[in-house]
């Protein structure tokens, strides 16, 4: 798979208060933004460090919820891009 300029999961992780509109206004779209597999993020130490519980253990539930949300956002962006392309 071709690596894209932006990564939605990482962008959402770094800017947790950003709305979909802000992410899109910041230049993210389905052409330049990727969402890797759940396993690729879960196996990344940088990502795992962001999802630790109060005991320092990886919080899989919190991670899974975040990933599922990123997937919904990615699909929303991709669908919006597709609909826009159909109007042009």
C-alpha positions as CSV (number, residue, x, y, z in Angstrom):
1,X,0.0,0.0,0.0
2,X,1.2,3.4,-0.9
3,X,2.2,5.6,2.1
4,X,0.2,8.8,2.1
5,X,1.2,12.3,3.3
6,X,-1.0,12.3,6.3
7,X,-2.2,9.7,8.8
8,X,-5.6,10.3,10.3
9,X,-5.1,8.2,13.5
10,X,-1.9,10.1,14.3
11,X,-3.5,13.5,13.5
12,X,-6.5,12.7,15.7
13,X,-4.2,11.5,18.5
14,X,-2.1,14.6,18.4
15,X,-5.1,16.9,18.2
16,X,-7.8,15.2,20.2
17,X,-10.1,18.3,20.2
18,X,-10.1,18.7,16.4
19,X,-13.5,18.2,14.7
20,X,-13.8,16.5,11.4
21,X,-14.4,19.9,9.8
22,X,-11.1,21.2,11.3
23,X,-9.2,18.1,10.1
24,X,-10.6,18.6,6.6
25,X,-10.0,22.4,6.7
26,X,-6.4,21.5,7.7
27,X,-6.0,19.7,4.4
28,X,-6.8,16.1,5.1
29,X,-8.8,14.2,2.4
30,X,-9.1,10.7,1.1
31,X,-6.4,11.3,-1.5
32,X,-3.6,12.3,0.9
33,X,-4.6,10.6,4.2
34,X,-4.3,7.1,5.3
35,X,-5.7,5.0,8.1
36,X,-3.6,1.9,8.7
37,X,-4.8,-1.4,10.2
38,X,-5.7,-1.6,13.8
39,X,-2.7,-4.0,14.4
40,X,-0.2,-1.6,12.9
41,X,-1.1,1.1,15.4
42,X,-1.5,-1.3,18.3
43,X,2.0,-2.6,17.7
44,X,3.5,0.8,17.6
45,X,5.3,1.8,20.9
46,X,4.5,5.5,20.2
47,X,0.8,4.7,20.0
48,X,0.8,2.3,22.9
49,X,2.4,4.9,25.1
50,X,-0.7,7.2,24.5
51,X,-3.1,4.5,25.6
52,X,-1.8,3.5,29.0
53,X,-4.0,3.2,32.1
54,X,-3.2,4.6,35.5
55,X,-1.0,1.5,36.2
56,X,1.1,2.0,33.0
57,X,-0.6,-0.9,31.1
58,X,-1.9,-0.7,27.6
59,X,-5.6,0.1,27.7
60,X,-7.0,-2.0,24.8
61,X,-10.5,-0.8,25.4
62,X,-9.6,2.9,25.2
63,X,-7.4,2.2,22.1
64,X,-10.1,0.2,20.3
65,X,-12.7,3.0,20.9
66,X,-10.2,5.5,19.6
67,X,-9.5,3.4,16.5
68,X,-13.1,2.8,15.8
69,X,-13.8,6.5,16.0
70,X,-10.9,7.2,13.6
71,X,-12.4,4.6,11.2
72,X,-15.8,6.4,11.3
73,X,-14.1,9.7,10.6
74,X,-12.0,8.3,7.8
75,X,-15.1,6.7,6.1
76,X,-17.0,10.0,6.5
77,X,-14.1,11.9,4.8
78,X,-13.9,9.3,2.0
79,X,-17.6,9.3,1.4
80,X,-17.8,13.1,1.4
81,X,-14.9,13.2,-1.1
82,X,-16.6,10.6,-3.3
83,X,-19.9,12.5,-3.3
84,X,-18.2,15.7,-4.1
85,X,-16.4,14.1,-7.1
86,X,-19.7,12.8,-8.4
87,X,-21.1,16.3,-8.4
88,X,-18.2,17.7,-10.4
